[in-house]
Amino acid sequence: MHIKVDDTVEITVGDDRGERGKVLSVNGKVGKIVVEGVNRVYKHVRRSQRNPQGGRLSKEMPIDASNVMVICPKTNKPTRVGYRYLDDGSKERYAKCSGVSLGTVSPAKETREEKEKS
């Protein structure tokens, strides 16, 4: 999935369109993410020892990952995300609009030639 926890994203579809928030959790199997302050619903809870007051709790619900875009740190605008390999063999995510790195995905792997030498 092209979105990771702690990314800043902008909502592109739905009631919260145009809002920005930080990604709190990612579920890659289902393709859903939870964004801070977006898609809030009321959950009615009964009084208990854990919640002595009872009432309505406001919580964020998951939204589909295809409905958000990552914010480019350089231009501060929504952008698509690409993957590329660096010269040292490590893989990184980058913003397609400006080419700025969004962090490494995997470290450099040992090549077949290096394995044969050792």
N, C-alpha and C positions, 0 to 999 in steps of 0.2 A: 504494500500500500504506500502511496506517495505522501501520506500525512503521518506525522509522528507526534508523540506527546510533547507538550510545551511549544508547539508551533503556534504562531498567530495566524488566524484564518478569518476570511470574510464570507458571510453567508450570501449566496447568489440567488437562492430560490426560496419562496415561502413567506410567511408572515414576518419573519425576522430579517428579511432581505436588507443588505447594506450594513448590518451590524458586524462588529469585529469582536473576537474573543480568543482566549487561549484554550487549546485542546487539553482536556482533562484526562480522557481515556480513549483508547482506540480498540475496536473489535474487528480484526482483519478478516475473520471467517465470514462474518455477516456483512462487513463493509459499512459499519456504522461508527460514528464518533460522538463523544459528548463534549460540547463547547461551553465554556464558562458564561453564564448569563443568557443563554440562548435556548429556545424551545422549553421554557419553564411551564410546568403544570402543577396543579394543587393536588396533593395526596392527603386524603382525609385519614387521620389517625385517631384511634380510640384512646381514652385515658388508660395508662398503665404505669408500672413502676419506672419503666424506662422513660416514658413521656407523661409525667403527671398532669400536665396542662391539657393535652389532647388538642384537637382542632385541625387546622389545615397547614401542611408543610409545603413550601414551594421548592421544587427540585427540578434539575435539568434532565431532560430525556434525550436519548440518542437520536441523531439525524444521519441521513445517508451521506457518505463521504463524497459522493458526486455532486452534492449541493453546496460545497464550499471550495474556496481557492486559497492557497497559501499566500501570505503577504510577503513581497520582496523586501528584504531589509534595506536595500539601497534606494529604491524608488518609492517605497511605501505604498505600492499599488498591488492588486491581485495579479498573480502570475501562475503559469503552469510550472510543473516541476519535472526536471529531467535527471537522468543518471549518466555519469561518465566515469571512465577510468583515468586515473592520474598516471604520471610517468613512473612513479614508484610501485604501481600495481594496485593501489588502494582505490576503492569505489566511493564516490561521493554524490550527494544530491546537489542540484544547482537550480537557480531561478532562470527560466528560459528567456525572460525579457532582458535581464542585465548580465547574466552569466555569473552572478555572485554565488559562492558556495553556501549551502545550507547545512553542511556538516557531513562527516564521513559515515558511510553505511557499513563498510567492512574494511578491515586492515589489509595490507599487502599480503598476497598469498605467495607461497614458495612455488616457483616454477619447476617444470620437469627437469630443466637443465641444472638448476641448483640442487635438486635431489640426487641426480646422477653424480655430481661432483663430490658430494659428501658420502 
